[in-house]
Amino acid sequence: AQSVTQLDSQVPVFEEAPVELRCNYSSSVSVYLFWYVQYPNQGLQLLLKYLSGSTLVKGINGFEAEFNKSQTSFHLRKPSVHISDTAEYFCAVSVYGGATNKLIFGTGTLLAVQP
Amino acid sequence: GAGVSQSPRYKVAKRGQDVALRCDPISGHVSLFWYQQALGQGPEFLTYFQNEAQLDKSGLPSDRFFAERPEGSVSTLKIQRTQQEDSAVYLCASSLAPGNYEQYFGPGTRLTVT
C-alpha cells in the first residue's frame, strides 16, 4: 500500500520569504508524484508533477519540487511567496502502471502568507 | 474550455435522507474519479470509471454509496440513508485517458448531514 505524509499542518511565512513544504511517501512500487493547491471553496489545481526524467520539476506560479528517491521525498519550494499563495497544498502519489491512476493524498499543509 | 462542474455546490440533508450528487466531466475525458474530503483531511479515493465501466469501487465506505456513469459522460454519486459521518466535500475529477495522469478537479459538493 502507498501512503503520503505531510508533517507540517500549517506553515506561516512572511511575504517575499522563501518556503519549503515537506512531503514524504511510502511505497513498495514505483510511483508518480504530484502537488496540488486548493484555494478556499475551490477544487484542486495541479501545481506540478513528476513522472520521469529530471528530478527537479518546475510548476506553475513559480513553484518547484525535487524528487529524492533515496529519501522518498518530494518537497515543494518557492523562493519568494506572495499573499496570493495562501492556500492548502496537497502532495499525492499514483502507482506507476496502476490500473486506475487513482491519487493517494497527504493530509495537506496550509501555507499562510503574512504581510 | 469548460472545466469539471459539480452540482449542487452545497447540500444539507437530514439523517436518513437519500442524496444524489452530479458531476459533469470535461468533454471527451474517458476517466472519471470520485473522492471524499473530510474536514481538515486530504481527499480519499472512492471510485473510478473508464467510460461507463466502473473499474474500481474499492474506496466506497459502505453499500449505502453507489455511483454510476451510464453513458460515459455525466456521473452521479448517490448516498442512501445518509449518516452524520457522511458529511464531507465530494470531489469529482476527470482525465483524458487511462494512461494520462493529470486529473482535473471540480469545485466539489459540500454535504452536511444534520
Interface residues (C-beta under 8 A of the other chain):
Chain A: V4 Y32 F34 Y36 N41 Q42 G43 L44 Q45 L46 K49 L51 F90 A92 S94 A99 T100 N101 K102 L103 I104 F105 G106 T107 G108
Chain B: V4 S31 F33 Y35 G40 Q41 G42 P43 E44 F45 Y48 L55 D56 G59 L91 A93 S95 P98 G99 N100 Y101 E102 Q103 Y104 F105 G106 P107 G108
